[in-house]
Amino acid sequence: MGDRYNIFSQMEHLQSKYVGTGHSDTTKWEWLTNQHRDSLASYIGHPDLLSYISIAENETKARVRFNLLEKMFQPCGPPPDRPNLD
């Protein structure tokens, strides 16, 4: 019983610390949004990837960084409508 409680408490700690780890109530849209934001943050955080994208798009690195930051706002579009559970 002690090990089981320990595992669940570790999972709860990870889920509260890192938003992208998800939980049982995470929707497909939330999970995809987290994945897209993680990818975009990685592109911005690695200068070589940013240079590669800027060369491929024939844009400056600052413009590519700005475009990627704008995509992070809603990378998968607006959230879907939730059904009323009343």
C-alpha positions as CSV (number, residue, x, y, z in Angstrom):
1,M,0.0,0.0,0.0
2,G,2.9,2.4,0.8
3,D,4.5,2.0,-2.6
4,R,1.2,2.7,-4.4
5,Y,0.7,5.9,-2.4
6,N,4.3,7.0,-3.0
7,I,3.9,6.5,-6.8
8,F,0.6,8.5,-6.9
9,S,2.1,11.3,-4.9
10,Q,5.1,11.4,-7.2
11,M,2.8,11.6,-10.2
12,E,0.7,14.4,-8.6
13,H,3.9,16.3,-7.9
14,L,5.1,15.9,-11.5
15,Q,1.7,17.0,-12.9
16,S,1.6,20.0,-10.7
17,K,5.2,21.0,-11.5
18,Y,5.1,20.3,-15.3
19,V,1.9,21.3,-17.1
20,G,2.7,19.2,-20.2
21,T,2.7,15.9,-18.4
22,G,-1.1,15.8,-18.4
23,H,-3.5,13.9,-16.2
24,S,-6.7,11.8,-16.6
25,D,-8.8,14.8,-17.4
26,T,-6.5,16.2,-20.2
27,T,-8.3,16.6,-23.5
28,K,-6.8,15.8,-26.8
29,W,-6.8,19.5,-27.7
30,E,-4.9,20.4,-24.4
31,W,-2.4,17.6,-25.0
32,L,-1.8,18.8,-28.6
33,T,-1.5,22.4,-27.5
34,N,1.2,21.5,-25.0
35,Q,3.1,19.4,-27.6
36,H,3.0,22.3,-30.1
37,R,4.1,24.9,-27.5
38,D,7.0,22.6,-26.4
39,S,8.1,22.2,-30.0
40,L,7.9,26.0,-30.7
41,A,9.8,26.8,-27.5
42,S,12.5,24.3,-28.5
43,Y,12.8,26.0,-32.0
44,I,13.2,29.4,-30.3
45,G,15.6,28.1,-27.7
46,H,18.0,26.5,-30.1
47,P,19.8,29.1,-32.3
48,D,20.8,26.6,-34.9
49,L,17.2,25.5,-35.5
50,L,16.1,29.1,-35.6
51,S,18.8,29.9,-38.2
52,Y,17.7,26.8,-40.3
53,I,14.1,27.9,-40.2
54,S,15.0,31.5,-41.1
55,I,17.0,30.4,-44.1
56,A,14.3,28.1,-45.3
57,E,11.6,30.8,-45.0
58,N,13.9,33.5,-46.3
59,E,13.2,35.7,-43.2
60,T,15.3,37.3,-40.6
61,K,15.9,35.4,-37.3
62,A,14.0,38.1,-35.4
63,R,11.0,37.8,-37.7
64,V,10.9,34.0,-37.4
65,R,11.2,34.2,-33.6
66,F,8.3,36.7,-33.5
67,N,6.2,34.4,-35.8
68,L,6.9,31.4,-33.6
69,L,6.0,33.4,-30.4
70,E,2.7,34.4,-32.0
71,K,2.0,30.8,-32.9
72,M,2.4,29.9,-29.2
73,F,-0.7,31.8,-28.3
74,Q,-3.1,29.3,-29.9
75,P,-1.1,26.7,-31.8
76,C,-4.1,24.4,-32.4
77,G,-6.7,27.1,-32.9
78,P,-9.4,28.0,-30.4
79,P,-10.5,25.4,-27.8
80,P,-13.4,23.2,-28.8
81,D,-16.8,23.7,-27.2
82,R,-17.3,21.7,-24.0
83,P,-20.6,19.9,-23.6
84,N,-22.7,21.0,-20.7
85,L,-22.7,18.4,-17.9
86,D,-25.7,19.9,-16.1
